[in-house]
């Protein structure tokens, strides 16, 4: 039987989650570090995990696109294991009349072989903690209609389905 608990340690830019696993009589400790992508090297680490979600984005343009988005207020946080990002969340500050100041989650993705280990949930908690510290009342996201596993995670994390999101392709694009 496996039992675990998590301790959260807060730092100004990073949150560390230390998970302790008890397996029979053996004790193992794993450090899960959430960090912001601030350098081109960080963005490159996140490339594979972002490509899992954003298959329509040209992989050759992904790094430059994310750099441009960072200049526009987008933030990218990730969990790194063995030198690569295994889960990442992209979010940005927004303000709307209907729900005020909030963080909007643009992207949340985990590499397939690392899914089901709680990484995406920890990243959602990270953004929620940041939002609460800033006094925001809500975090929001959109999700594709067929992403049932993601929907289950969002509902388990306390999200509600509050609206439909419509888009219209324009001829100029």
C-alpha positions in Angstrom: 0.0 0.0 0.0 1.3 3.5 -0.9 0.5 6.5 1.3 1.8 10.0 0.7 1.4 13.5 1.9 2.7 16.8 0.5 4.4 19.7 2.2 4.2 23.0 0.4 7.2 25.4 0.9 6.6 28.9 -0.5 9.4 31.1 -2.0 8.9 34.4 -3.9 8.9 33.0 -7.4 8.9 29.2 -6.9 6.8 26.8 -4.9 8.3 23.5 -3.8 6.1 20.5 -3.2 7.9 17.7 -1.3 6.1 14.5 -1.6 6.9 11.8 0.9 5.9 8.2 -0.1 5.7 5.4 2.3 5.9 2.0 0.7 5.8 -0.8 3.3 9.0 0.0 5.3 10.9 1.9 2.7 11.0 5.7 2.6 11.5 7.7 -0.5 11.6 11.5 -0.9 10.9 13.4 -4.2 11.3 17.1 -4.7 8.7 18.6 -7.1 9.9 22.2 -8.0 7.6 24.6 -9.8 9.5 27.2 -11.6 8.8 30.1 -14.0 10.2 29.9 -17.5 12.3 33.1 -17.8 15.1 32.2 -20.1 15.1 30.8 -23.6 16.6 27.6 -22.1 13.6 27.3 -19.8 11.2 27.7 -22.8 13.1 25.1 -24.7 12.7 22.7 -21.8 8.9 23.2 -22.0 8.7 22.7 -25.8 7.8 19.0 -25.8 5.1 19.4 -23.1 3.5 22.4 -24.8 3.6 20.6 -28.2 1.4 17.8 -26.6 -1.4 20.3 -26.2 -0.8 22.8 -29.0 -0.3 20.5 -32.0 -1.4 23.2 -34.4 1.6 25.4 -33.5 4.6 25.1 -35.8 7.4 23.6 -33.5 10.0 25.8 -35.2 8.1 29.0 -34.2 7.1 27.8 -30.7 10.0 29.3 -28.7 9.8 32.7 -30.5 6.1 32.8 -30.0 6.3 32.1 -26.3 9.0 34.7 -25.9 6.7 37.2 -27.6 3.8 36.2 -25.4 6.0 36.6 -22.3 6.6 40.2 -23.3 2.8 40.6 -23.4 2.2 39.3 -19.9 2.0 35.5 -20.4 3.7 33.5 -17.8 4.9 29.9 -18.1 5.5 27.7 -15.1 6.7 24.1 -15.2 7.7 21.1 -13.2 11.1 19.7 -14.3 12.2 16.1 -13.7 15.5 14.7 -15.0 16.3 17.9 -16.9 13.0 18.2 -18.9 9.7 19.8 -18.2 7.1 17.1 -17.6 4.1 19.5 -17.0 3.6 23.1 -17.7 1.0 25.8 -17.2 0.7 29.1 -19.2 -1.4 31.9 -17.7 -1.9 35.6 -17.8 -3.5 38.5 -15.9 -6.8 39.7 -17.3 -9.6 41.9 -16.1 -13.2 41.7 -17.3 -16.4 43.4 -16.2 -18.1 40.1 -15.4 -15.5 38.6 -13.1 -12.9 41.3 -12.4 -9.2 40.8 -12.1 -8.1 37.2 -12.6 -5.6 34.8 -14.0 -6.6 33.1 -17.3 -5.0 29.7 -17.9 -4.1 29.5 -21.5 -2.3 26.2 -21.5 -2.0 23.2 -19.1 -0.3 20.1 -20.3 1.6 17.1 -19.0 3.6 14.6 -21.0 1.6 11.4 -21.5 4.0 9.2 -19.5 3.8 11.5 -16.5 0.0 11.9 -16.4 -2.0 10.8 -13.4 0.8 11.8 -10.9 -0.8 15.0 -9.8 1.5 17.4 -11.6 -1.2 19.4 -13.5 -3.2 19.7 -10.2 -0.1 21.1 -8.5 0.3 23.7 -11.3 -3.4 24.7 -10.9 -2.8 25.1 -7.2 0.2 27.2 -7.9 -1.8 29.6 -10.1 -4.7 29.7 -7.6 -2.2 30.5 -4.8 -0.8 33.4 -6.8 -4.3 34.7 -7.7 -5.3 34.6 -4.0 -2.2 36.5 -2.9 -3.1 39.2 -5.5 -6.6 39.4 -4.2 -8.2 38.0 -7.3 -11.6 36.3 -6.9 -11.4 33.7 -9.7 -9.1 31.9 -12.1 -10.6 30.9 -15.5 -9.8 28.7 -18.5 -11.3 27.2 -21.6 -11.1 23.6 -22.6 -11.8 21.6 -25.7 -15.1 19.7 -25.6 -13.4 16.3 -26.0 -10.8 16.7 -23.3 -12.7 14.6 -20.7 -9.7 13.8 -18.5 -8.9 17.4 -18.3 -12.5 18.3 -17.5 -12.5 15.8 -14.6 -9.4 17.4 -13.2 -10.9 20.9 -13.5 -14.1 19.8 -11.8 -12.2 18.1 -9.0 -10.2 21.3 -8.5 -13.4 23.3 -7.9 -13.9 24.8 -11.4 -17.5 25.1 -12.7 -18.7 25.2 -16.2 -19.8 28.9 -16.2 -20.2 29.7 -19.9 -19.7 28.7 -23.5 -16.8 30.2 -25.4 -17.5 31.1 -29.1 -14.9 32.0 -31.7 -15.2 33.1 -35.3 -12.5 32.6 -37.9 -11.8 35.7 -39.9 -10.9 35.8 -43.6 -7.8 37.9 -42.9 -6.1 35.0 -41.0 
